[in-house]
Amino acid sequence: MHLGVFGINSYTTHGPEATIRLARRCEELGYESWWAGEHVVLPSPRVAPAPMEPTDPILDPLVHLAFVAAVTERMVLGTGIIIVPQRNPLVLAKQVATLEVLSGGRLELGVGVGYLEPEMSAIGVSLRERASRTDDHLAAMRALWYDDAPVSFEGAHTRFAGIDANPRPSSRIPIVVGGRTAGAYRRAVEQGDGWYGFFLTPEQAAGCLTELHDALARFERPAALPPLRISVTPAAPLSAEMVTAYAALGVDRLIVNSVLARGVDAVESFLVGQAEAVLTGGGSTPAAER
């Protein structure tokens, strides 16, 4: 069982001193990965289903991860998640490739379609088109990363021809698909190296994995993709028993939610306790393996 952390790019830990301190502490503790989510804007005043108050800070995940890359050596850097339909795919492809190169190939691109209508409307994206735009944008990005130059692409929302973008990624960028919908499960099967379920109890994770296995039976998985890797953010702080329960389901990585603690000292104590729970529950962090 690998161990990751989510959410340090937001709330009380978003500043540079806290980020450096906690990133280095996570590497000392053997955390395998560090994940950052996004909301470009939030509705003000807050309306459901917004997960945060409009005054709550949250940093752009790619900028934040570039900062973390500069002060760490080992951890995988993951977006958990980038709301793909809100982004220009050519600009996003350039940003992702840049971060992949500067981090020494440590990036995993977590993606999702989004759900917050006021945010999408403010950016100028139709909520109805979010799924088709996500598939379109991912295909366009893969073309820019991996196709021979000059690159051309013709999609439902994106069209270009006779271009190139360098540097190319130093290696293939893993795609991790987030979401608990039929479309997310299909996208994970057809395009993902992994699937990410957020804020799930073991029972909820079991239900999601049943649906994911059904999707694996219904949709064709490209032979070039590896076995689907399962990541879950638990709905509560981990205990050793919970780690055992997630492991029994076939979960490969637990990404604990730092937002369950507030304040830098509290978050550091939380991270220490979560690493101990994984080891006690029979899991193994990379540091322990080595």
C-alpha positions in Angstrom: 0.0 0.0 0.0 1.5 3.3 -1.1 0.7 6.5 0.8 0.0 9.9 -0.6 -1.3 13.3 0.7 -3.9 15.6 -0.7 -4.8 19.2 -0.1 -1.7 21.1 1.2 -2.1 23.6 -1.6 -5.2 25.0 0.2 -6.4 26.4 3.5 -3.8 27.1 6.3 -1.0 25.2 4.6 -0.9 27.0 1.3 2.0 29.4 2.1 5.6 28.8 1.0 7.1 28.1 4.5 4.4 25.5 5.3 4.7 23.9 1.9 8.4 23.4 2.1 8.3 22.1 5.7 5.5 19.6 5.0 6.9 18.5 1.7 10.2 17.6 3.2 8.6 16.0 6.2 6.5 13.8 3.9 9.6 12.6 2.1 11.2 11.8 5.5 8.1 9.8 6.5 8.1 7.8 3.3 5.1 9.3 1.5 5.0 8.1 -2.1 3.0 11.0 -3.6 1.7 14.5 -3.1 -1.6 15.6 -4.7 -3.1 19.0 -5.4 -6.7 19.8 -6.4 -8.1 22.9 -8.0 -10.9 25.4 -8.2 -10.1 28.3 -10.4 -13.0 30.4 -9.0 -15.7 29.7 -6.4 -19.2 31.1 -6.2 -19.6 34.0 -3.8 -21.6 33.7 -1.7 -21.1 29.9 -1.4 -23.8 27.7 -2.9 -24.1 24.0 -3.0 -22.2 21.9 -4.1 -19.2 24.2 -3.7 -16.7 22.4 -1.3 -15.1 25.6 0.0 -16.0 29.1 1.0 -15.1 31.7 -1.6 -12.5 33.2 0.8 -10.7 29.9 1.3 -7.3 30.0 -0.4 -6.5 27.3 -2.9 -3.4 27.5 -5.2 -3.2 26.5 -8.8 -2.1 22.9 -8.7 0.5 23.0 -11.5 2.2 26.1 -10.1 2.0 24.6 -6.6 3.5 21.3 -7.8 6.3 23.0 -9.6 7.2 24.7 -6.3 7.1 21.3 -4.5 9.2 19.7 -7.2 12.0 22.1 -6.5 12.2 21.2 -2.8 11.7 17.4 -3.0 13.5 14.6 -4.7 11.4 11.5 -4.7 7.7 12.0 -4.3 5.3 11.6 -7.2 3.5 14.8 -7.9 -0.2 14.4 -8.8 -3.0 16.7 -9.8 -6.0 15.6 -7.9 -7.7 16.7 -10.0 -7.3 19.1 -13.0 -10.7 20.1 -14.3 -9.8 19.4 -17.9 -12.8 21.0 -19.8 -12.0 24.4 -18.1 -8.5 24.4 -19.6 -7.2 25.2 -23.1 -5.7 21.9 -24.1 -2.7 23.2 -25.9 -1.8 25.5 -23.0 -2.4 22.7 -20.5 -0.3 20.3 -22.6 2.6 22.7 -22.5 2.2 23.3 -18.7 2.1 19.6 -18.0 5.0 18.7 -20.2 7.0 21.5 -18.6 6.3 20.2 -15.1 7.0 16.7 -16.1 10.5 17.6 -17.5 11.4 19.9 -14.5 10.3 17.3 -11.9 12.4 14.6 -13.5 9.4 12.6 -14.7 7.6 12.5 -11.4 4.2 13.8 -12.6 0.9 12.0 -12.7 -1.9 13.9 -14.3 -5.2 13.4 -12.4 -8.1 14.6 -14.4 -11.8 15.1 -14.0 -14.8 16.7 -15.8 -15.8 19.1 -13.0 -19.2 19.6 -11.4 -19.5 23.2 -10.2 -21.7 25.1 -12.6 -21.0 28.6 -11.4 -17.3 28.0 -11.9 -17.7 26.6 -15.4 -20.0 29.4 -16.4 -17.6 32.1 -15.2 -14.8 30.4 -17.3 -17.1 30.1 -20.3 -17.6 26.4 -20.5 -20.9 24.6 -20.8 -21.6 22.1 -18.1 -23.4 20.0 -20.7 -20.2 19.7 -22.8 -17.8 18.9 -19.9 -17.5 15.2 -20.7 -17.0 15.6 -24.5 -14.6 18.4 -23.9 -12.6 16.2 -21.5 -12.2 13.4 -24.0 -11.4 15.8 -26.8 -8.8 17.7 -24.8 -7.0 14.6 -23.5 -6.8 13.3 -27.1 -5.4 16.7 -28.3 -2.8 16.7 -25.5 -1.6 13.2 -26.3 -1.2 14.2 -29.9 1.0 17.1 -28.9 3.1 15.0 -26.5 3.6 11.8 -28.6 2.7 12.3 -32.3 5.4 12.9 -34.9 5.8 16.5 -36.0 4.2 18.4 -37.6 1.2 17.6 -35.4 -2.4 17.7 -36.5 -5.6 17.0 -34.6 -9.3 17.2 -35.5 -11.7 16.8 -32.6 -15.2 17.8 -31.6 -13.9 20.9 -29.8 -10.2 21.3 -30.8 -8.6 21.5 -34.2 -5.1 22.3 -35.2 -2.6 21.4 -37.9 1.1 21.9 -38.8 2.4 22.7 -35.3 4.8 21.3 -32.7 5.4 21.8 -29.0 8.7 21.2 -27.3 10.0 20.0 -25.0 8.1 16.8 -25.3 7.6 14.9 -22.0 10.7 12.9 -21.0 8.5 9.8 -20.6 4.8 8.8 -21.0 2.7 10.8 -18.5 0.4 8.6 -16.4 -3.3 9.7 -16.5 -5.4 9.1 -13.4 -9.1 9.5 -13.9 -11.2 10.9 -11.0 -14.9 10.5 -10.5 -17.7 8.2 -9.5 -19.9 8.3 -12.6 -20.4 5.9 -15.5 -18.5 8.2 -17.7 -15.5 8.4 -15.3 -15.3 4.6 -15.1 -15.4 4.3 -18.9 -12.8 7.0 -19.2 -10.6 5.2 -16.7 -10.8 2.0 -18.6 -10.2 3.5 -22.0 -7.7 6.2 -21.2 -6.4 5.9 -17.6 -3.4 4.4 -16.0 -5.4 4.7 -12.8 -8.7 5.7 -11.1 -9.0 8.0 -8.2 -12.0 7.9 -5.8 -12.3 10.8 -3.4 -13.5 10.8 0.2 -14.7 7.2 0.3 -15.3 4.8 3.2 -14.2 1.2 2.5 -17.9 0.3 1.8 -18.2 3.1 -0.7 -14.9 2.2 -2.3 -16.1 -1.4 -2.7 -19.2 -0.2 -4.6 -17.1 2.0 -6.9 -14.7 -0.8 -7.6 -17.6 -3.1 -8.5 -18.8 -0.5 -11.1 -15.2 -0.1 -12.3 -14.8 -3.8 -12.8 -18.1 -3.9 -14.7 -16.8 -1.1 -17.0 -13.6 -3.2 -17.6 -15.9 -5.9 -18.9 -17.9 -3.6 -21.1 -15.2 -1.3 -22.6 -12.0 -2.1 -24.5 -8.8 -1.3 -22.6 -5.9 -0.4 -24.9 -3.1 -3.0 -24.8 -0.5 -0.3 -24.3 -2.0 0.7 -20.9 -0.8 -1.0 -17.7 -3.2 -2.7 -15.2 -5.5 0.0 -13.7 -4.1 1.3 -10.5 -6.6 2.3 -7.8 -6.1 5.3 -5.5 -8.5 6.4 -2.8 -8.8 9.3 -0.4 -10.4 7.9 2.7 -13.4 9.7 4.2 -11.8 9.7 7.7 -8.3 9.5 9.2 -6.8 6.1 8.7 -6.6 3.4 11.3 -4.6 0.2 10.9 -7.9 -1.7 10.5 -9.1 0.7 7.7 -5.8 0.2 5.8 -6.3 -3.5 6.0 -9.9 -3.1 4.7 -8.8 -0.9 1.7 -6.0 -3.3 0.9 -8.4 -6.2 0.8 -10.4 -4.4 -1.9 -7.3 -4.1 -4.1 -6.6 -0.4 -3.4 -3.0 0.4 -4.4 -2.6 3.9 -2.9 -4.3 5.7 -0.1 -4.1 9.5 -0.4 -4.9 11.0 3.0 -6.7 14.4 3.2 -4.7 17.0 5.0 -7.8 19.2 5.2 -9.0 16.9 8.0 -6.4 18.8 10.2 -6.0 22.6 10.3 -2.8 24.5 11.1 0.7 23.5 10.1 1.6 21.7 13.3 -1.7 19.8 13.3 -1.2 18.8 9.7 2.3 17.5 10.5 1.0 15.5 13.4 -1.7 14.1 11.2 0.8 13.1 8.5 3.0 11.3 11.1 0.0 9.4 12.4 -1.3 8.4 9.0 2.2 7.0 8.0 2.2 5.0 11.2 -1.3 3.6 10.5 -0.3 2.4 7.0 2.7 0.6 8.4 0.7 -0.9 11.3 -2.0 -2.0 8.9 0.4 -4.0 6.9 1.1 -1.4 4.2 4.5 -0.3 3.1 5.7 3.1 2.2 8.6 3.5 -0.2 11.0 4.5 2.6 10.2 1.3 4.5 10.6 -0.8 1.3 14.1 0.6 0.9 
